Each structure stands twice: as structure tokens, then as C-alpha cells.
Amino acid sequence: MDWRRAKTLLILAFLILDSFLFYQFWTSRSHDLEVGQQNMGTSSSLQDVLKAKNIQLAIEPPTDMPEMHYLNVRYENFEMRLVSKLPNQNSRWEGHVFESRFIRNLPSPLTMMKSEVQKTFSEHILYFEDYKVDSMVQYPEKLVYFQQWEGYPLFGATLELNHNDQKVMGYRQAYFQVVNKGSGKKVISSLTALRTLIENGMIAYGETVHAIELGYFGHTYDAEIQVIAPVWRIVHGTNQVHYINAITGVMEKTPSLQKKE
């Protein structure tokens, strides 16, 4: 074997490998710098828009961009065997919405310790432990809770407590059973969602943005299985709420407890 020739070939191979690795490193670094500059430009231009429209941010916009899924869900039917065990109330159905009025009013959760709230209302409302109160929006004569799933609110699955004079007279409730989920996709940034609202004139001059949070919402239609999407919920002005699809970036309508015809 010609060792001198073999040595030369090995040296050339290492040089070629080193050149390739350096090229890969430089390409990756250049891409990272370009992305960073684009992000800085996006943030900077959004700051210009906020300043021009005198829009204030009362919160720090979330920076997380997790992978989320479209969910297939079905409405809970609130079976009679479960409903019949609930004390102190008269109940009825409005499509997928369960409505009940207490025979004797319950004290307001606002006047109770957290442990007392859970104990009292879990005895009177199915799945109460799965809901979390909406602390960012003030509603007239009611307290609103959203069902939680894996730490995210399901904005279409709402529990509304009829609330007046520090008493709860009854409630309206929708609840989702999650059937399965689709493949995961990384969500758009909260700043992108915010800019979409501003550019569409949904946030007026001089308003304040009070909250931006991730959750799920979907339009209700006449089918057993519903599809709900990841959304950014943005609260601004005086109890103004808008939803941006966190995958596609399009605006969604505001959810409500609607009667299914």
C-alpha cells in the first residue's frame, strides 16, 4: 500500500469535512441572525403602531409559542341520573346548555374562602372543579367561569353564575368531553395576534390591552362532534374581547352560551 498517497487522501478528506462543517455552522448562524433581525423588526414596527394609535399594554404579552392541537369535542348531555342527585335546584335544558335555578340562594364565591367555594359549589354544580373564573372581564349580574383542559381554557364551555346582591340564584352551563386531538402545530406569537386586531380596527385609538391568553374556541354547528381550535384571547378597552385563531391568524367571533335550535 502507498502510505504517502493514503495519508494525503485522508488529509484532503478531513479538509473537505472541516469546510463542510464550517459552511453548515455559518449558514445556521446567518439564518439565526436573520430570524432575530426579523423578530426585532416585527416588534419594533408593532411598537410604532402602538405609539401611533396611543394603545397601552397593561400586561407583558406572552412570549411562549407552544405546539397546540385542534380538538374534537362533544357536548356533555347532563344525564338525568347525575342531575337528579343535585340538591336545592330546579333544572332544564336548552339544547346543549344546562340551566338551573336554586330553590335557596347560595352565598357569593366573592365572599367565601377558596376551599369553601369548591366544597359548596361542587355539591350543587356538576364538574365545578374543572372550571376557573374569568378574572379579566366584568360581566353584569353574573360570574363567568371557563372549563379548563390541560391548563388551557375552553372558551365555548362556559359556566355562568347568576349573581346579584352577593347571592347566587342559579347558573347556565356547557361542558365539553374531549374525544381526541389532531396533530400538533406551533402557534403564532401573541404580538402577531395583537397586530391583527389593531390592523383590522378592532382596538380603538387610546384603548388599553388588559390581557392576552391562549385557549380553545370553535364555532358551534349541528353535529355530534365539534372542532375547536387554539386561539389567542385579547381583552381590551372596557370589557371588549376578541379571539384570533392561533394557527391560521384569522379572527373568530366571540363565544357565548347559545341555544341549539
PyMOL commands that set and color helices and strands:
alter all, ss='L'
color gray80, all
select helices_A, chain A and resi 3-52+80-83+109-111+114-124+128-130+190-199
alter helices_A, ss='H'
color red, helices_A
select strands_A, chain A and resi 56-57+67-68+71-75+89-94+97-107+131-133+142-149+152-164+167-173+176-181+185-186+208-217+226-236+240-245+251-252
alter strands_A, ss='S'
color yellow, strands_A
deselect
rebuild
show_as cartoon
